[in-house]
Amino acid sequence: MKHVVVLGGGVGGTLAANLIARKLKRAIARGEAKVTVVDGTGEHAYQPGYMYIAMGNERPERLHRPERSLLDGNVELLVETIERIDPATSLVTMASGAKVHFDQLVIATGCRILPGEIKDFETEAYHFYTPGASARLRKALDAFKGGKIVIGIAGIPYKCPPAPLEVAFLIEAELRARGLRDSTQLTFLSPINRAFTIESVSDMATPIFAEKGIELQLLAGVDSIDAERKVVITDAMEEYPYDLLICVPPHKGVQAMIDSGLAPKSGWLPTDRHTLQVKHLVPANTPDAEVPRYPNIHALGDATDLPLSKAGSTAHFEAPIVAERVSSLVMGREPEGKDARYTGKVMCFFEVGDGKGTLLQFDYEHPPRPPKPNQLWHLGKMVFNKTYWHTVPRGRV
Ligand SMILES: Cc1cc2nc3c(=O)[nH]c(=O)nc-3n(C[C@H](O)[C@H](O)[C@H](O)COP(=O)(O)OP(=O)(O)OC[C@H]3O[C@@H](n4cnc5c(N)ncnc54)[C@H](O)[C@@H]3O)c2cc1C
């Protein structure tokens, strides 16, 4: 009996487990294979909806469902917190002390947000990375009567790179509708030397900041907050006063990956860009071709160190590759077809406010060429948000 263990029941883990179970259907029926998902909560979250709680048009209860309800009947679910992985013995140890043996391991544990890493972040800054934080931001926006709003980012990478830009554009539109635009100064602090990491997207977004009168400051990553003086301080030591501070919190990979010696202090798992196999931790200057890969450990989604958006869409397009590779290993054949190698495919909607959006579609070889924002792509995102539960995790799109 070959045991495929999938760690994490988010977008990547759920979809990968369902696709693997589908590919191994006969082996599972014969009792030769078994697929188990391990998740600490047993709940699946649709995180892109969190942003809309802050924008006033989403409810937290619509963004969570029991993980069991999304899994193929052939996938077992274990609700346990993963504490350690030992590749040498092929064992995963849980916080409860339970141990699970794997033949094939898929790591899809996503990432952590760490607002506590910046002093006074939790009391001074608002964000939209959890349902509770997003509801708190909504309340602050409702109470806002004009002044200085600063939107910043405390470290790269973070989940959904377009999200803080979308929030800036959506808030600008809201303030206009509420008659507060003239009495509000909006400032966006980009941590890099342009508005967005990918140049073509930056070229699309920069004029939108100008059109909407949002001050765009470059090389202005959020470093610290002076709560007494109500100023945010960037890593270039510049100060920006705020009445309302919205900031993407620092992100890291999960602690269990660091504790297991699989990931460096950042927590991001070194991952092969095409096979999605986890690579051994080696000194930084080791040529990539010389870095050994764990033959039976794959990773996908936010957990990896791949230079791609930390997005559900990335996990969505990686999952078929993980499923093909893992099931072929179980069945003792070579991975085949279009899913044998990951090409870096990602596809994300990008809201620009006023009922308009655009689409970012790219892979390792082809940067995005976002179409001029229009109503269609905004509607596309709305439809995607509504239909998510019936499509992505179940492998229907
Ligand atoms: C505000 C916001 C807006 C976003 N907007 C978009 C968008 O528009 N488009 C887009 O594509 N993406 C968007 N994203 C990003 C997207 O939600 C994530 O990239 C995606 O969820 C990553 O999938 P994953 O499977 O890697 O991790 P997750 O979906 O985060 O799942 C990880 C799972 O692992 C479990 N886990 C973690 N650690 C442990 C442990 N130690 N033990 C047991 N279980 C554990 C967690 O409980 C969780 O269920 C957004 C995210 C946020 C927060």
The ligand as an SDF file (V2000), in Angstrom:
LIG
                    3D

 53 58  0  0  0  0  0  0  0  0999 V2000
   -6.7270   39.1340    1.0910 C   0  0  0  0  0  0  0  0  0  0  0  0
   -6.2780   38.1010    0.1110 C   0  0  0  0  0  0  0  0  0  0  0  0
   -6.6260   38.2450   -1.2250 C   0  0  0  0  0  0  0  0  0  0  0  0
   -6.2080   37.2900   -2.1570 C   0  0  0  0  0  0  0  0  0  0  0  0
   -6.6080   37.4360   -3.4600 N   0  0  0  0  0  0  0  0  0  0  0  0
   -6.2450   36.4930   -4.3660 C   0  0  0  0  0  0  0  0  0  0  0  0
   -6.7030   36.5710   -5.7120 C   0  0  0  0  0  0  0  0  0  0  0  0
   -7.4330   37.4790   -6.0880 O   0  0  0  0  0  0  0  0  0  0  0  0
   -6.3030   35.6000   -6.5690 N   0  0  0  0  0  0  0  0  0  0  0  0
   -5.4970   34.5690   -6.1750 C   0  0  0  0  0  0  0  0  0  0  0  0
   -5.1710   33.7030   -7.0090 O   0  0  0  0  0  0  0  0  0  0  0  0
   -5.0570   34.4610   -4.9030 N   0  0  0  0  0  0  0  0  0  0  0  0
   -5.4120   35.3970   -3.9960 C   0  0  0  0  0  0  0  0  0  0  0  0
   -4.9970   35.2870   -2.6830 N   0  0  0  0  0  0  0  0  0  0  0  0
   -3.9580   34.2900   -2.3320 C   0  0  0  0  0  0  0  0  0  0  0  0
   -4.4990   32.9010   -2.1070 C   0  0  0  0  0  0  0  0  0  0  0  0
   -5.5450   32.8800   -1.1850 O   0  0  0  0  0  0  0  0  0  0  0  0
   -3.3420   32.0290   -1.6290 C   0  0  0  0  0  0  0  0  0  0  0  0
   -2.2410   32.2140   -2.4750 O   0  0  0  0  0  0  0  0  0  0  0  0
   -3.7580   30.5610   -1.6570 C   0  0  0  0  0  0  0  0  0  0  0  0
   -4.7300   30.3220   -0.6610 O   0  0  0  0  0  0  0  0  0  0  0  0
   -2.5510   29.6560   -1.4550 C   0  0  0  0  0  0  0  0  0  0  0  0
   -2.9590   28.3240   -1.4490 O   0  0  0  0  0  0  0  0  0  0  0  0
   -2.1470   27.2410   -0.6090 P   0  0  0  0  0  0  0  0  0  0  0  0
   -2.8630   25.9640   -0.8250 O   0  0  0  0  0  0  0  0  0  0  0  0
   -0.7170   27.3340   -0.9320 O   0  0  0  0  0  0  0  0  0  0  0  0
   -2.2790   27.7290    0.9040 O   0  0  0  0  0  0  0  0  0  0  0  0
   -3.5830   27.9690    1.7660 P   0  0  0  0  0  0  0  0  0  0  0  0
   -4.7760   28.0980    0.8890 O   0  0  0  0  0  0  0  0  0  0  0  0
   -3.2570   29.1010    2.6790 O   0  0  0  0  0  0  0  0  0  0  0  0
   -3.7380   26.6290    2.6050 O   0  0  0  0  0  0  0  0  0  0  0  0
   -2.7800   26.2120    3.5410 C   0  0  0  0  0  0  0  0  0  0  0  0
   -3.4280   25.1930    4.4450 C   0  0  0  0  0  0  0  0  0  0  0  0
   -2.4250   24.6020    5.2560 O   0  0  0  0  0  0  0  0  0  0  0  0
   -2.8950   24.4730    6.5640 C   0  0  0  0  0  0  0  0  0  0  0  0
   -1.7280   24.4810    7.4700 N   0  0  0  0  0  0  0  0  0  0  0  0
   -0.7470   25.4040    7.5580 C   0  0  0  0  0  0  0  0  0  0  0  0
    0.1450   25.0730    8.4870 N   0  0  0  0  0  0  0  0  0  0  0  0
   -0.2780   23.9070    9.0280 C   0  0  0  0  0  0  0  0  0  0  0  0
    0.2310   23.0550   10.0590 C   0  0  0  0  0  0  0  0  0  0  0  0
    1.3540   23.3280   10.7190 N   0  0  0  0  0  0  0  0  0  0  0  0
   -0.4890   21.9470   10.3530 N   0  0  0  0  0  0  0  0  0  0  0  0
   -1.6310   21.6430    9.6920 C   0  0  0  0  0  0  0  0  0  0  0  0
   -2.1330   22.3980    8.7190 N   0  0  0  0  0  0  0  0  0  0  0  0
   -1.4740   23.5280    8.3800 C   0  0  0  0  0  0  0  0  0  0  0  0
   -3.8160   25.6620    6.7720 C   0  0  0  0  0  0  0  0  0  0  0  0
   -4.7880   25.3770    7.7790 O   0  0  0  0  0  0  0  0  0  0  0  0
   -4.4540   25.8140    5.3910 C   0  0  0  0  0  0  0  0  0  0  0  0
   -5.6670   25.1090    5.3070 O   0  0  0  0  0  0  0  0  0  0  0  0
   -5.4260   36.1980   -1.7220 C   0  0  0  0  0  0  0  0  0  0  0  0
   -5.0940   36.0440   -0.3790 C   0  0  0  0  0  0  0  0  0  0  0  0
   -5.5280   36.9770    0.5380 C   0  0  0  0  0  0  0  0  0  0  0  0
   -5.1950   36.7790    1.9850 C   0  0  0  0  0  0  0  0  0  0  0  0
  1  2  1  0
  2  3  1  0
  2 52  2  0
  3  4  2  0
  4  5  1  0
  4 50  1  0
  5  6  2  0
  6  7  1  0
  6 13  1  0
  7  8  2  0
  7  9  1  0
  9 10  1  0
 10 11  2  0
 10 12  1  0
 12 13  2  0
 13 14  1  0
 14 15  1  0
 14 50  1  0
 15 16  1  0
 16 17  1  0
 16 18  1  0
 18 19  1  0
 18 20  1  0
 20 21  1  0
 20 22  1  0
 22 23  1  0
 23 24  1  0
 24 25  2  0
 24 26  1  0
 24 27  1  0
 27 28  1  0
 28 29  2  0
 28 30  1  0
 28 31  1  0
 31 32  1  0
 32 33  1  0
 33 34  1  0
 33 48  1  0
 34 35  1  0
 35 36  1  0
 35 46  1  0
 36 37  1  0
 36 45  1  0
 37 38  2  0
 38 39  1  0
 39 40  1  0
 39 45  2  0
 40 41  1  0
 40 42  2  0
 42 43  1  0
 43 44  2  0
 44 45  1  0
 46 47  1  0
 46 48  1  0
 48 49  1  0
 50 51  2  0
 51 52  1  0
 52 53  1  0
M  END
$$$$
